[in-house]
Amino acid sequence: MSPSQPSGRLGVGIVGAGHVGPVLGAALAAAGHALVGISAVSEASRDRADAILPGVPILSVQEIVERSELVVLAVPDDQLEGLVQGLATTGAWQAGQLVVHTSPVHGLAILQPARAAGAIPLAIHPALQFTGSTIDLVRLRDSYCAVTAPAPVLPIGQALVVEMGAEPVVVEEADRERYAEAVETATTFSAAIVTQSVGILRELGLPEPGRVIAPLVRSAMDRALAVADGSVGPGTIEMPSFDDDGDLP
């Protein structure tokens, strides 16, 4: 496999059946890759895997790594280090195998135990709030993925993102921490503001307060992004004016 060429058809194993893993597996399968299996521990994760990836075997993590050419580690940030090191201890990693993690926080350093065994490390984080349903496949097509990889294999990471329908953006290893800060700020701030606004409307007795505020939130976010990009000026919100009879002119 040449780093300057698209990844071709790969045997893909997904470690983690949370909100992210099954969706990325489905996106890769739609691009023509063969899904070897997915790991799922809880009943909820098994149900999610069955719903999004029907017919894909549920295997142990060890089995997935041993059988896959591309391993996607879609696990919580705080579990990633122990998982990678544990698989290195058991000798599971294989030379030439692609290993991708989806954490925004970590770069390539956390994959060093796999890299030491000859595996090829990549960090690909989709900048998207996943729901763990097939609607994410549609949203993924309008999303960006932060790609961090050694220079010789960076085109492979970019090609995988394009195959999943998203747009790749390169984030250097040294910048992953600031990137993660930006992602966390956007998601946490947005959730807090929406929760507060919906709570106020609920206290006022408005039915379906989430639906009431949704168009405002979306339009306000669109404007904030336009201002941040410099495509429009900050300006002010213009209120409608009325004539002397109380009618709109």
C-alpha positions as CSV (number, residue, x, y, z in Angstrom):
1,M,0.0,0.0,0.0
2,S,1.6,3.3,-1.1
3,P,1.1,6.3,1.2
4,S,0.5,8.4,-1.9
5,Q,-2.5,6.3,-3.0
6,P,-6.0,5.8,-1.5
7,S,-6.1,3.1,1.1
8,G,-7.8,0.5,-1.1
9,R,-10.0,-2.2,0.3
10,L,-9.1,-3.0,3.9
11,G,-10.2,-5.4,6.5
12,V,-11.5,-3.1,9.2
13,G,-12.0,-3.8,12.9
14,I,-13.8,-1.4,15.2
15,V,-12.9,-1.4,18.9
16,G,-15.8,0.2,20.8
17,A,-19.5,0.3,20.1
18,G,-20.3,3.6,21.6
19,H,-21.7,6.5,19.6
20,V,-18.7,6.8,17.3
21,G,-17.4,3.4,16.4
22,P,-20.4,1.8,14.7
23,V,-21.0,5.0,12.7
24,L,-17.4,5.2,11.4
25,G,-17.6,1.5,10.7
26,A,-20.7,2.0,8.6
27,A,-19.1,4.9,6.7
28,L,-16.0,2.8,5.9
29,A,-18.2,-0.2,4.8
30,A,-20.1,2.1,2.5
31,A,-16.8,3.1,0.9
32,G,-16.1,-0.5,0.1
33,H,-14.0,-1.7,3.1
34,A,-14.8,-5.1,4.7
35,L,-15.8,-5.0,8.3
36,V,-14.0,-7.8,10.2
37,G,-15.8,-7.2,13.5
38,I,-16.7,-4.9,16.3
39,S,-16.2,-5.1,20.1
40,A,-19.2,-4.5,22.3
41,V,-19.4,-5.1,26.0
42,S,-22.7,-3.8,27.3
43,E,-26.2,-4.7,26.1
44,A,-26.8,-1.2,24.8
45,S,-23.6,-1.2,22.8
46,R,-24.4,-4.6,21.4
47,D,-27.9,-3.4,20.4
48,R,-26.3,-0.3,18.8
49,A,-23.8,-2.4,16.8
50,D,-26.6,-4.7,15.6
51,A,-28.7,-1.8,14.5
52,I,-26.0,0.1,12.6
53,L,-23.8,-2.8,11.5
54,P,-26.2,-5.7,11.0
55,G,-24.4,-9.0,10.4
56,V,-21.0,-7.7,11.5
57,P,-19.5,-10.2,14.1
58,I,-19.1,-9.0,17.7
59,L,-15.6,-10.1,18.6
60,S,-13.2,-9.7,21.4
61,V,-10.7,-6.8,21.1
62,Q,-7.8,-9.3,20.8
63,E,-9.6,-11.0,17.9
64,I,-10.3,-7.8,16.1
65,V,-6.7,-6.6,16.3
66,E,-5.3,-9.9,15.2
67,R,-7.7,-10.1,12.1
68,S,-7.7,-6.5,10.9
69,E,-5.6,-4.4,8.5
70,L,-7.1,-1.2,9.9
71,V,-8.0,-1.0,13.5
72,V,-10.3,1.9,14.7
73,L,-10.0,2.6,18.4
74,A,-13.2,4.4,19.2
75,V,-13.0,4.4,23.0
76,P,-13.2,7.1,25.7
77,D,-10.1,9.3,26.0
78,D,-9.2,7.9,29.5
79,Q,-9.3,4.3,28.3
80,L,-7.1,4.7,25.2
81,E,-3.7,4.5,26.8
82,G,-4.4,1.4,28.8
83,L,-5.9,-0.3,25.8
84,V,-3.0,0.4,23.5
85,Q,-0.4,-0.7,26.1
86,G,-2.4,-3.8,27.0
87,L,-2.6,-5.0,23.4
88,A,1.2,-4.3,23.1
89,T,1.8,-6.5,26.1
90,T,-0.1,-9.4,24.6
91,G,1.8,-8.9,21.3
92,A,-1.4,-8.2,19.4
93,W,-0.2,-5.3,17.2
94,Q,1.1,-6.3,13.8
95,A,3.7,-4.7,11.5
96,G,2.2,-2.7,8.7
97,Q,-1.2,-2.6,10.4
98,L,-3.0,0.8,10.4
99,V,-4.2,1.9,13.8
100,V,-6.5,4.9,14.1
101,H,-7.8,6.5,17.3
102,T,-10.7,9.0,17.4
103,S,-9.8,11.0,20.4
104,P,-9.5,14.8,20.1
105,V,-7.2,15.0,23.1
106,H,-4.4,12.7,22.0
107,G,-2.1,12.7,19.1
108,L,0.3,10.0,17.9
109,A,2.3,9.6,21.1
110,I,-0.4,7.5,22.8
111,L,-0.1,5.0,20.0
112,Q,3.7,4.5,20.5
113,P,3.4,1.0,21.9
114,A,1.6,-0.1,18.7
115,R,4.1,1.9,16.6
116,A,7.0,0.1,18.3
117,A,5.5,-3.2,17.1
118,G,5.5,-1.9,13.5
119,A,1.9,-0.6,13.3
120,I,1.2,2.6,11.5
121,P,-0.4,5.3,13.8
122,L,-3.0,7.8,12.8
123,A,-5.3,10.1,14.9
124,I,-8.6,11.0,13.2
125,H,-11.1,13.0,15.1
126,P,-14.5,13.8,13.5
127,A,-15.6,17.3,14.7
128,L,-19.2,16.2,15.2
129,Q,-21.5,15.4,18.1
130,F,-22.5,11.8,17.5
131,T,-25.9,10.5,18.5
132,G,-25.0,6.8,17.8
133,S,-27.6,6.5,15.1
134,T,-27.6,6.4,11.3
135,I,-28.4,10.1,11.2
136,D,-24.7,10.6,12.0
137,L,-23.8,9.2,8.6
138,V,-25.6,12.1,6.9
139,R,-24.1,14.7,9.3
140,L,-20.7,13.2,8.7
141,R,-20.8,14.3,5.1
142,D,-20.9,18.0,6.2
143,S,-18.2,17.5,8.8
144,Y,-14.4,17.9,9.1
145,C,-12.0,15.5,10.6
146,A,-8.8,16.5,12.3
147,V,-6.0,14.2,10.9
148,T,-2.6,13.8,12.6
149,A,-0.2,11.3,11.1
150,P,3.5,10.8,10.2
151,A,4.2,12.7,7.0
152,P,4.7,9.6,4.8
153,V,1.2,8.2,5.7
154,L,-0.7,11.5,6.1
155,P,-2.3,10.9,2.6
156,I,-3.7,7.6,3.9
157,G,-5.4,9.3,6.8
158,Q,-6.8,12.0,4.5
159,A,-8.0,9.4,2.1
160,L,-9.8,7.5,4.8
161,V,-11.6,10.7,5.9
162,V,-12.7,11.5,2.3
163,E,-13.9,7.9,1.9
164,M,-16.1,8.4,5.0
165,G,-17.6,11.4,3.3
166,A,-16.0,14.1,5.5
167,E,-13.4,16.8,4.8
168,P,-9.9,16.2,6.3
169,V,-8.0,19.0,8.0
170,V,-4.4,18.5,9.2
171,V,-3.7,19.2,12.8
172,E,0.0,18.9,13.9
173,E,0.9,16.7,16.8
174,A,2.0,19.8,18.9
175,D,-1.4,21.4,18.3
176,R,-3.7,18.5,19.4
177,E,-4.1,19.9,22.9
178,R,-5.2,23.3,21.6
179,Y,-7.5,21.6,19.1
180,A,-9.1,19.6,21.8
181,E,-9.6,22.8,23.9
182,A,-11.4,24.4,20.9
183,V,-13.7,21.3,20.5
184,E,-14.4,21.1,24.2
185,T,-15.2,24.8,24.5
186,A,-17.6,24.7,21.6
187,T,-19.5,21.6,22.7
188,T,-19.6,22.5,26.4
189,F,-20.6,26.1,26.0
190,S,-23.3,25.3,23.4
191,A,-24.8,22.6,25.6
192,A,-24.8,24.9,28.7
193,I,-26.5,27.8,27.0
194,V,-29.2,25.7,25.3
195,T,-29.9,23.9,28.5
196,Q,-30.3,27.2,30.4
197,S,-32.5,28.7,27.7
198,V,-34.8,25.7,27.5
199,G,-35.0,25.6,31.3
200,I,-36.3,29.2,31.4
201,L,-38.9,28.6,28.7
202,R,-40.0,25.5,30.5
203,E,-40.5,27.5,33.7
204,L,-42.7,29.9,31.7
205,G,-44.9,27.0,30.8
206,L,-44.2,27.0,27.1
207,P,-44.9,23.6,25.5
208,E,-41.9,21.9,23.8
209,P,-39.4,24.6,24.7
210,G,-36.7,22.9,22.7
211,R,-38.6,23.2,19.5
212,V,-39.3,26.9,20.3
213,I,-35.7,27.8,20.8
214,A,-34.2,25.5,18.0
215,P,-34.6,27.9,15.0
216,L,-33.1,30.8,17.1
217,V,-30.2,28.7,18.2
218,R,-29.4,27.5,14.7
219,S,-29.6,31.0,13.2
220,A,-27.6,32.5,16.0
221,M,-24.9,29.9,15.6
222,D,-24.8,30.4,11.8
223,R,-24.3,34.2,12.4
224,A,-21.7,33.6,15.0
225,L,-19.8,31.4,12.7
226,A,-20.0,33.9,9.9
227,V,-18.7,36.7,12.2
228,A,-15.9,34.4,13.3
229,D,-15.0,33.6,9.7
230,G,-15.0,37.3,8.9
231,S,-17.7,36.9,6.2
232,V,-20.0,39.4,7.9
233,G,-19.5,42.1,10.5
234,P,-20.5,41.7,14.1
235,G,-23.3,44.4,13.7
236,T,-26.3,44.3,16.0
237,I,-29.7,42.6,15.9
238,E,-32.2,44.9,14.2
239,M,-35.6,45.0,15.7
240,P,-38.6,45.6,13.4
241,S,-39.9,49.2,13.4
242,F,-43.6,50.2,13.5
243,D,-45.5,53.2,12.2
244,D,-47.8,55.4,14.3
245,D,-50.7,52.9,13.9
246,G,-48.7,50.0,15.2
247,D,-48.3,48.4,11.8
248,L,-45.1,47.3,10.1
249,P,-44.2,49.9,7.5
